[in-house]
Amino acid sequence: MRPNKQKKYLVGLEFGGTNIKAALFDNTPKIIQQEFQPTHAQLGVESVLKRIKKIIHNLIDKENILSNHLMGIGIASPGPLDTKKGIIFNSPNLPGWKRVPLKNVIKREFNVPVILEKDTNAIALGEYWMGNGKGVDHLICITIGTGVGGGIILNGQIWHGRDDLGGEIGHMIIEKDGLECNCGNKGCLEAFVSATGIVKRTIQALNKGRVSSLSKKRNKLTSELIFNEAKKGDRLSLEIVHETAEYLGIGLANLVNILNPEIIILGGGVSHSGEILFRPTLKELKKGAFLRGVEHLKVLPSKLGNKAGILGSIYPFFHKT
Amino acid sequence: MRPNKQKKYLVGLEFGGTNIKAALFDNTPKIIQQEFQPTHAQLGVESVLKRIKKIIHNLIDKENILSNHLMGIGIASPGPLDTKKGIIFNSPNLPGWKRVPLKNVIKREFNVPVILEKDTNAIALGEYWMGNGKGVDHLICITIGTGVGGGIILNGQIWHGRDDLGGEIGHMIIEKDGLECNCGNKGCLEAFVSATGIVKRTIQALNKGRVSSLSKKRNKLTSELIFNEAKKGDRLSLEIVHETAEYLGIGLANLVNILNPEIIILGGGVSHSGEILFRPTLKELKKGAFLRGVEHLKVLPSKLGNKAGILGSIYPFFHKT
């Protein structure tokens, strides 16, 4: 096969403790090739780095791309990190990672510009670029999965803050002395509304002897299962969902009162539960936020789903940031 | 006296439910004349507008300034408001105010450019310009008095948000189902750490029969008095101060996790209590915020005190905003 000499290409990659997602984009940008693999984070830093390089090589090789046709590589990674230096400091889900200079490692391997961004920021950029945040200057994108992360876009730019910590929405404390969070604090938004938090609260209720269709499945509880049982009318599940909405609504109201954005986008596994969560969340949001702040506010689900991150990771190659 | 023809002048004015503060500035900007008067808000909109105009006239007349030497008038007012249209919507402390086009009223009277800004934003701008926020690009200024307000400066610009609601930090909910706030919600930062909230919590404790040196003064309690008794060692007062620091520390930690600023400035009456509040607040802040977010963070008292607002109100005449 002859290499395609007409086009320029980009690789976008997002990884976390569980999976590595990557795609080869042309410069329109359209996805040409995709790769999806487990991270096997437990095998350590070197193993994950090797795997990341391999995936990028695969994407390039499959399309037979000459190295001078690759414009750059965007990487979306868990934080905390330093986007300017391209270093990942550490991550609860990446055992052994400590000040890993990922940007330089990849740059050295492929000899192209590499941009590192926090995963939740890349997701926000993706939605801003091509998703439900298109055409909007000020938006907040919240990813509710195992944890809760956020990306804040103000005046069309990711708000990184002084130390790349901007947008750590999941660790906003909304109930002093509340439920313990994985971060060590109490009462963080994440402790209540993350998939982990939802399951934890349900188990606590079951342990108190609550009757529920979930009782038989208590060893394999997931937030998805709880939402499904709620849809079927299980009382405890409905209570858990309603409580989740209360906490999430408070979190959103706080963000509206502090930042007064135009749009809030909710992504991640938990947000896929749909109207059963969205409707009561909006009600709580309206109760907690200034009236003028919600009059024109839109709260929307993610449009791009799990493509938002890889797309957002290459956004800076197309725009001045 | 001959008018001074060499100089250009500006008027900065800040008003609320209680007082009107105003100053005539030269273009260095140095304060040439000051006025300080009660608002007498209960007399209604027209009366307050008349009083505001009169104060500005006084300042100009005293210095015998020709109208073409007045460059503009900056006004810092309570919100909610529309800074672009120059309208004050309503304010709990300004009875009868409803969509008052203050900017145009003043413009018509003096025939110079008028800029309207929310009071807490003007205070933040003042501190950023000439106070403890000088030279810093990203700062949050929190004013803790009767209520709790905030001004957020990002990249050297006030963050107004979509509807001029940005920075309503006082109504961030930090304790779900907590103490009732004047806004109608429960558990807002303001409900706990404002002067009003501190007094309210103290009265609640006294009503529960707590012994305290404050018991005899329960009808004339102020937050100042409570801080003073705490300094003298009164146990209940110390508890109230410590609890205030816990709540304030959570509020600051949330702001650090969301926005990761370089500096937080604390102003307003309650912040004048000094180290007895600052020290435990910083401890709580460090507990609640991401380590990297507090490593380089400075938390400072206001430098300009009650001059910050009038100074900040004229800031836009000197800088592009």
Interface residues (C-beta under 8 A of the other chain):
Chain A: P80 F89 H138 G150 I152 L154 W159 H160 G161 R162 D163 D164 L165 G166 G167 E168 I169 H171 M172 I173 I174 E175 K176 G178 N185 E246 Y247 I250 A253 N254 L255 V256 N257 I258 L259 N260 P261 E262 K287 G288 F290 R292 G293 E295 H296 L297
Chain B: P80 F89 H138 G150 I152 L154 W159 H160 G161 R162 D163 D164 L165 G166 G167 E168 I169 H171 M172 I173 I174 E175 K176 G178 N185 E246 Y247 I250 A253 N254 L255 V256 N257 I258 L259 N260 P261 E262 K287 G288 F290 R292 G293 E295 H296 L297
